[in-house]
Amino acid sequence: MPIEILMPALSPTMEEGTLAKWLVKEGDTVQSGDVIAEIETDKATMEFEAVDEGKIGKILIAEGTGNVKVNTPIAILLEDGETADDLGATPVATAPAAQATAGDKAVSEGHPAKPAPAAPATDAGDRIFATPLARRLASEKGLDLAQISGSGPRGRITKADVLKADGAGTAVAAPAPAAAPAPTAPRPTAPSVSSDAIAKIYADRETIEVPLDNMRRTIADRLTEAKQTVPHFYLRRSVEIDTLLEARAKMNAKLSARGVKLSVNDFIIKACAMALQEVPDANAIWAGDRILRLKPSDVAVAVAIEGGLFTPVLRDAETQSLSSLSSQMKDLATRARDKKLAPHEYQGGSFAISNLGMFGIENFDAVINPPHGAILAVGAGIKKPVVRDSGDVAVATVMSMTLSVDHRVIDGALGAQLLSAICDNLENPVSMLA
């Protein structure tokens, strides 16, 4: 039976993408694991691998097509013995897109698609990787995929593996039907002005229309959702960084021979990572119906790129040296600007940093990037008069910081402890060298 190849979900947040380039053409034979296309997500251009073996019977979406919804059929794969003549006469089965959610279905040519069985898992909960065809065959023959060794890429079970194990597998009992979810009331939405109505208002003015690409559309959707659904509150502190600047200058003088140059932002990353360890209850995310507290300090850092931004994540930042954080951040930022980051490099973390000090911004409030519990907005270091405890007035380099906090995850006093710990680390940079 011909199989539909669907637009894959290459990241958990991907809803649509651009089919940038086909690497195969109609009539080409492909194996499981072959790269067949390049897909532009909201963040990067990624390779898409075939999960079944067969021949490309028909390409349904031309390369360069944008705004293709996840699970939209993009091509049809013919199995052994099938030809293009089978496309019009045979119902087409649906091959699940990468990381597609359970229950997603597609309909082709008016025929209900017959999806492959859901990806199975072992008793320990580990996912078993198998091609859709292998899953269908195993289901038809009553074989337990957990008892079959895969010979495909990364141990994926193929059709040949199932046929080889035919008769030797363990029958699998049909799962009990899942209970229907309880109906939920629709979330009220604020009235909005239509794009046509807005266009009429400016009809007599010269304008340039800028279409939304995937990145800008995703940023708009996620941040609108964040401001509408996340109960933000804000904590503000100023920190003197003259001691930090002196330590940075001395360290850079010694590190220059190794080609390392520390930035103030490197110190901020380390200070936040250490503070999350010192105030572990604040190292947390909102997980819908629960709070998840992280043990490592996985710190995301906003990087501006043309048309949007990335937030690459520095994992286990509390264990890394300043020079290691600096090198890793430079690499992530460079690849972010080239849109070469893999999803695991910009997803995750519990905390984020947005630094606009290099643009001369003194202070601002940042929007939390769900599911993070907080984000730190950092302004420029500016020389200002300060009053010492003795009553004397002195000049110091002062940096303003605003901590945006999700009140569902972190209460006011806990947020204050976190921000205080960050400030203490920045004002005592030697503590970050231990």
C-alpha positions in Angstrom: 0.0 0.0 0.0 1.4 3.4 -0.9 2.5 5.4 2.2 2.1 9.2 2.7 5.2 10.9 3.9 4.1 13.7 6.3 5.5 17.1 7.2 7.5 16.2 10.3 7.4 17.9 13.7 11.2 18.5 14.1 10.8 20.1 17.5 8.1 20.0 20.2 6.9 23.5 19.4 6.9 23.2 15.6 3.5 23.7 14.0 4.5 24.4 10.4 7.6 24.8 8.4 9.1 25.5 5.0 10.0 22.6 2.7 13.3 24.2 1.7 14.7 21.5 -0.6 14.0 18.1 -1.9 17.1 15.8 -1.9 15.3 13.1 -3.9 13.1 13.1 -6.9 10.2 11.0 -8.1 11.3 7.5 -8.9 14.3 7.5 -6.5 14.7 4.5 -4.2 15.2 5.4 -0.5 16.2 3.4 2.6 15.2 4.0 6.2 17.5 6.7 7.5 18.2 8.3 4.1 18.0 12.1 4.2 15.3 13.1 1.7 14.6 16.8 2.3 15.7 19.9 4.2 13.0 21.5 6.3 13.1 25.1 7.7 11.6 25.3 11.1 11.0 28.5 13.1 14.6 28.3 14.3 16.8 26.3 11.9 17.1 24.3 8.7 17.2 20.6 9.5 17.5 17.4 7.6 14.5 15.0 7.3 15.2 11.3 7.1 13.0 8.6 5.6 11.6 6.2 8.1 10.4 3.6 5.5 12.1 2.0 2.6 10.6 2.2 -0.9 10.4 4.4 -4.0 9.3 8.1 -4.2 6.1 7.7 -6.1 5.0 11.4 -6.1 6.1 14.6 -4.6 3.1 16.5 -3.3 4.7 19.7 -2.0 7.2 21.6 -4.1 10.4 22.8 -2.6 10.4 26.4 -1.4 6.8 26.1 -0.2 6.3 27.8 3.1 3.7 27.5 6.0 3.3 23.8 5.5 1.4 22.5 8.5 2.9 19.6 10.5 1.3 16.2 9.4 0.5 17.6 5.9 1.3 14.9 3.2 4.4 16.1 1.3 5.1 13.0 -0.8 4.0 9.4 -1.4 6.3 6.4 -1.0 5.7 3.2 -3.0 6.5 -0.1 -1.4 8.1 -3.1 -3.1 6.3 -4.2 -6.3 4.1 -1.0 -6.4 4.2 1.4 -9.3 2.8 4.9 -10.0 -0.3 3.2 -11.4 -1.2 2.2 -7.8 -1.5 5.8 -6.6 -4.9 6.4 -8.1 -6.5 3.0 -7.2 -5.2 2.2 -3.7 -5.9 3.9 -0.4 -2.8 5.5 0.9 -1.5 4.7 4.4 -0.1 7.4 6.6 3.5 7.3 7.8 3.7 9.2 11.1 5.8 12.4 10.9 8.8 12.6 13.2 7.7 13.4 16.8 4.0 13.7 15.7 1.6 13.4 18.6 -0.5 10.3 19.1 -3.9 10.3 17.4 -2.9 12.6 14.5 -4.5 11.4 11.3 -4.5 12.3 7.6 -7.0 11.7 4.8 -5.9 11.3 1.2 -8.0 11.1 -1.9 -11.2 10.9 0.1 -10.1 7.7 1.8 -9.6 7.6 5.6 -5.9 7.0 6.2 -4.9 3.8 8.0 -2.2 4.9 10.5 0.6 2.6 11.7 0.3 1.4 15.3 1.6 3.9 17.8 5.4 3.7 18.6 5.7 1.0 21.3 7.8 1.2 24.4 9.5 -1.4 26.7 8.4 -2.1 30.2 10.9 0.4 31.4 9.2 3.1 29.3 12.0 3.3 26.7 10.7 4.0 23.2 11.2 1.3 20.6 12.3 2.7 17.2 10.7 1.0 14.3 9.5 2.0 10.8 5.8 2.4 10.4 5.8 -0.6 8.0 7.5 -2.7 10.6 5.0 -1.7 13.2 2.1 -2.6 11.0 3.5 -5.9 10.1 4.3 -6.7 13.7 0.8 -5.8 14.7 -0.7 -7.9 11.9 1.4 -10.9 12.9 1.0 -10.5 16.7 4.7 -10.0 17.3 6.2 -8.1 20.2 8.6 -5.5 18.9 10.4 -5.4 22.2 11.7 -8.9 21.4 13.0 -8.0 18.0 16.5 -6.6 17.3 16.7 -3.8 14.8 19.2 -3.7 12.0 18.4 -0.2 10.7 20.0 3.1 11.6 20.4 3.6 15.3 18.9 0.2 15.9 15.6 1.0 14.2 13.5 -2.1 13.5 12.7 -2.6 9.8 10.4 -4.7 7.7 13.1 -7.3 7.2 13.7 -7.6 10.9 10.0 -8.3 11.5 9.8 -10.9 8.7 12.9 -12.6 10.1 11.3 -12.8 13.5 8.0 -14.0 12.1 6.7 -16.7 14.4 9.3 -16.1 17.1 7.8 -12.9 18.7 5.5 -12.6 21.6 1.9 -11.8 21.0 0.8 -8.4 22.3 -2.6 -7.9 23.9 -4.7 -5.2 22.4 -4.6 -2.1 24.6 -7.7 -1.0 26.4 -9.4 2.0 24.8 -8.3 5.3 26.3 -10.9 7.2 28.2 -12.3 10.2 26.4 -10.9 13.4 27.8 -13.3 15.5 29.8 -14.6 18.5 27.8 -13.1 21.8 28.7 -14.6 25.2 28.3 -13.0 27.2 25.5 -10.6 29.8 26.6 -12.0 33.3 26.0 -10.0 35.4 23.6 -9.8 39.1 23.4 -11.4 40.8 20.4 -8.9 41.7 17.8 -9.0 44.0 14.8 -8.8 42.2 11.4 -5.8 42.7 9.2 -8.1 44.1 6.5 -9.6 46.7 8.9 -6.1 47.8 9.8 -5.0 48.0 6.2 -8.0 50.3 5.5 -6.9 52.7 8.2 -3.5 53.1 6.5 -4.9 52.9 2.9 -3.9 56.5 2.2 -0.3 56.1 3.6 2.7 54.7 1.8 3.6 51.4 3.5 5.7 48.3 2.9 4.2 44.9 3.8 6.5 42.5 5.5 5.2 39.0 5.4 5.7 36.9 8.6 8.2 34.1 8.3 8.1 31.0 10.5 10.4 32.5 13.2 8.5 35.8 13.5 5.1 34.0 13.6 6.3 31.7 16.3 7.8 34.6 18.4 4.5 36.5 18.1 2.4 33.4 19.1 4.6 32.3 22.0 5.2 35.7 23.6 1.5 36.7 23.2 0.6 33.5 25.0 3.2 34.1 27.6 1.9 37.6 28.5 -1.7 36.4 28.5 -1.2 33.2 30.5 1.9 33.7 32.7 1.4 35.8 35.8 4.5 38.0 35.6 5.8 40.0 38.5 9.0 42.0 38.5 11.9 42.5 40.9 14.5 45.2 40.4 18.1 45.6 41.7 21.2 47.6 40.9 24.6 46.1 41.3 28.1 47.7 41.4 30.4 46.0 39.0 33.7 47.8 39.3 35.3 44.9 41.1 34.0 42.6 38.4 35.5 44.8 35.7 38.9 44.8 37.4 38.9 41.0 37.7 37.8 40.7 34.1 40.6 42.9 32.9 43.2 40.9 34.9 41.9 37.6 33.7 41.7 38.6 30.1 45.4 39.8 30.2 46.3 36.2 31.2 43.9 34.4 28.9 44.7 36.4 25.8 47.5 34.0 25.0 44.9 31.2 24.7 42.6 33.4 22.5 40.0 33.7 25.3 38.4 37.1 26.0 35.8 37.1 28.8 32.7 39.3 28.5 30.6 40.8 31.3 27.9 38.5 30.1 30.0 35.4 30.8 30.2 36.6 34.5 26.4 37.1 34.5 25.8 33.6 33.2 28.1 32.1 35.8 26.5 34.3 38.6 23.0 33.1 37.6 24.1 29.5 37.4 25.6 29.6 40.9 22.6 31.5 42.3 20.2 28.7 41.0 22.3 26.2 43.1 22.2 28.5 46.1 18.4 29.0 45.8 17.4 25.6 44.5 13.7 26.1 44.9 13.9 28.8 42.3 15.6 26.5 39.7 12.2 25.4 38.4 9.8 25.4 35.5 6.0 25.4 35.2 4.9 22.0 33.7 1.1 22.6 33.3 -0.2 20.7 36.3 3.0 20.6 38.4 6.3 22.3 39.1 9.5 20.6 38.0 12.7 21.5 39.9 15.9 21.0 38.0 19.1 19.9 39.7 21.6 21.3 37.2 21.7 25.0 36.2 20.7 25.0 32.6 20.8 28.7 31.6 19.4 30.1 28.4 20.8 33.3 26.9 19.0 35.4 24.3 20.9 35.9 21.1 19.6 38.5 18.6 19.7 37.4 14.9 18.3 38.8 11.8 14.5 38.7 12.0 14.2 37.3 15.5 16.2 35.7 18.3 17.4 32.4 19.7 17.8 31.3 23.3 20.6 28.7 23.2 21.0 26.8 26.5 24.2 26.4 28.4 23.7 23.1 30.3 25.3 22.4 33.6 26.6 26.0 33.7 27.3 25.9 37.4 30.1 23.3 36.8 31.8 25.1 33.9 34.7 27.6 34.2 34.2 31.2 32.9 36.5 30.5 30.0 34.5 27.4 29.1 31.2 29.3 29.3 32.7 32.0 27.1 33.9 29.6 24.4 30.6 27.7 24.4 28.5 30.9 24.3 30.5 32.2 21.3 30.0 29.0 19.4 26.3 28.9 20.2 25.8 32.5 19.2 27.7 32.1 15.9 25.7 29.0 14.9 22.5 30.7 16.1 23.1 33.6 13.7 23.7 31.0 10.9 20.5 29.1 12.0 22.6 26.0 12.5 21.5 25.1 16.0 19.9 21.7 16.7 16.6 21.8 18.7 18.2 20.4 21.8 20.6 23.3 21.9 17.9 26.0 22.2 15.2 24.1 24.1 15.0 23.4 27.8 16.6 25.3 30.7 14.8 26.8 33.7 16.1 30.4 33.5 17.0 32.9 30.8 19.2 36.0 30.5 18.4 38.9 28.1 21.2 41.5 28.0 20.7 44.7 26.1 23.4 46.6 27.9 25.6 46.6 24.8 22.9 48.7 23.1 23.0 51.3 25.8 19.7 50.3 27.3 19.8 51.1 31.0 16.9 48.9 32.1 13.9 47.0 30.7 11.5 44.2 31.6 11.8 40.9 29.7 9.0 38.5 28.8 9.3 35.0 30.3 9.9 32.3 27.8 7.6 29.4 29.0 8.1 27.0 30.7 11.0 28.9 32.3 10.4 30.2 35.9 12.2 33.5 35.4 14.2 35.7 33.1 16.8 38.3 34.0 16.9 41.6 32.0 20.3 43.2 32.2 21.0 46.8 31.4 24.2 48.8 30.7 26.9 49.4 33.3 26.8 53.2 33.8 29.0 55.4 36.1 26.7 57.0 38.7 27.2 58.7 42.1 26.5 56.4 45.0 26.3 57.1 48.7 28.4 54.8 50.9 27.5 53.7 54.4 29.8 56.4 55.8 27.7 59.0 54.0 30.5 59.8 51.5 29.5 60.1 47.8 31.6 58.1 45.3 31.4 57.2 41.6 30.7 53.6 40.8 29.8 51.6 37.7 26.2 50.5 38.3 24.3 47.9 36.3 20.5 47.7 36.5 18.8 44.3 36.5 15.1 43.3 36.4 14.0 39.7 37.2 10.7 38.8 35.6 9.2 35.9 37.6 6.4 33.4 37.0 4.3 33.7 40.2 3.0 30.1 39.7 6.6 28.8 40.1 8.3 31.4 42.3 6.8 33.5 45.0 8.0 37.0 45.8 10.3 36.2 48.7 11.9 33.3 46.8 12.4 35.5 43.8 14.1 38.2 46.0 16.5 35.5 47.4 17.4 34.5 43.8 18.1 38.0 42.7 20.0 38.8 45.8 22.2 35.7 45.2 22.9 36.9 41.6 23.9 40.3 42.8 26.2 38.9 45.6 28.0 36.8 43.0 28.5 39.7 40.6 29.8 42.0 43.4 32.2 39.3 44.6 33.5 37.8 41.4 36.3 35.9 43.2 33.6 33.5 44.5 32.9 32.5 40.9 36.5 31.3 40.4 36.4 28.6 43.1 
